[in-house]
């Protein structure tokens, strides 16, 4: 049976079970076999100097020098060092400065919760209760030191019999730095990302408790609570609270449905969920311990399920379903299990805790369409090469193209962000296109102002790069400080473009640029042609400048605005 550690998925070709490690040793640790692998790292079973089994996670060669990957590994080490709990796999050792950084943690000789359920089926009542208690203990230990896991899911829970151990803190954050923006890329697994993470709200301990409830649904059914499909579809279900609870015991479904509510204020707390789970495991009615807000449901939010086998409970099972999950055998809606709030004038019954008279029906609130899309890094890198070549050969033209691109990219990003925010607040509407067109002039003006301000630092850094490169070149060829020579111009333009991309105001430029590139480069074949053309152009122009076959042109000016060597001070 494969053991999955530190959140890395076992190799799809089965190497996770019998795979041979890529190294004889990792630091002072002797590798025995590969346990699992993911996109960033590989996990090995190894022995330390005393012969004790440990788990060693090493970054893959192609990401070992990536600063983001190293930072994520360092964050994992820092987080694990904070937590003291038997429910957390502790870190024993780490070398973050090695050529291939690694961390060493406790070896947990058990399968992940996901593997166990896939192989042995959903957990029984007692096992589910033990899992809930163990994960609650782990989360309380994590939250007690000011850390939020943010990626609790079945694949990140290892099982020693019925005792869970939580792993993979690579995207965990301390509470003070947990704020995420709605337009940022969301890291995690669709279906186990809380609504507040998807929608860019405050990341609080409630985020982990939501993931706890989603993990319990999987353990009870063997199915992801929000189904499968494209990322956008899954995240939209998450934000609407459309959980698929058809295979959950009808006595338990109201509890888990409430724990997965999009609004954190409508969720029962962990103690309430544990009390209800214990009552359910002991055969007592769950409604005896459920808080009032989890008992009353909107009639239009539920659907009947096919008849289920009788269960030994004090009350007859009530059919359960929710949202847009289809039912192959619809049946008449039974009476609610508890008194409903007074209906409004249009006959709707509001959800407990909501304002009467305010429309509370589920909105069509799609997630940010940019989440999960290709970053088009290959095309953008080729564009960088072409932009440096153009700015070196025709500086004024290259500068104008860079400014116009920045303006256009920021306008696209502002317009898309405004649409996402509007749909988040009001739901999808037919007037979305009209609203976007009406706001376009305002977005253009705002983007223009942002572009001007954001260009100041790149221009200053670019000028410094030109001067530094010219001084270095003069020391080599002894021809004086030539600011308008190709090499200084190429270095200065590269520095300016990189600072513009990564400096202040860069996130909007990056998001908008990726959206623009995705719009004009569709299939991989088209992308390959575009990349090839850009690279050939850039390399060709830079090569021609290097050998003197092409001169720098200051068109539309007649001469260079930069001083010649004999015009510089001290000459």
Secondary structure, DSSP 8 states (H G I E B T S, - for coil): -----TT----TTTHHHH---S-SEETTEEEEEEEEE-SSEEEEEEE-TTS-EEEEEEE-GGGTT-HHHHHHHHHHHHHHHH---TTB--EEEEESSSTT-EEEEE---S-BHHHHHHHH-S--HHHHHHHHHHHHHHHHHHHHTTEE-----GGGEEEETTEEEE---TT-EEGGG----TTS---S-TTSS-HHHHTT----HHHHHHHHHHHHHHHHHSS-TT-SS-HHHHHHHHHHT----TTS-HHHHHHHHHHT-SSGGGS--HHHHHHHHHHHHTT--GGGTS-GGGT---GGG------------SS-------TT---TT-------SS------TTS----TTS-TTS--S-------TTTT----HHHHHHHHHHHHHHHHHSHHHHHHHHHHHHHHHHHHHHHHHHHHHHHHHH---TTHHHHHHHTHHHHHHHHHHHHHHHHHHHHHHHHHHHHHHHHHHHHHH-S---TTSHHHHHHHHHHHHHHHHHSTTHHHHHHHHHHHHHHH--SHHHHHHHHHHHHHHHHHHHHHHHHTSS----TTSSS-SS--GGGSTT-
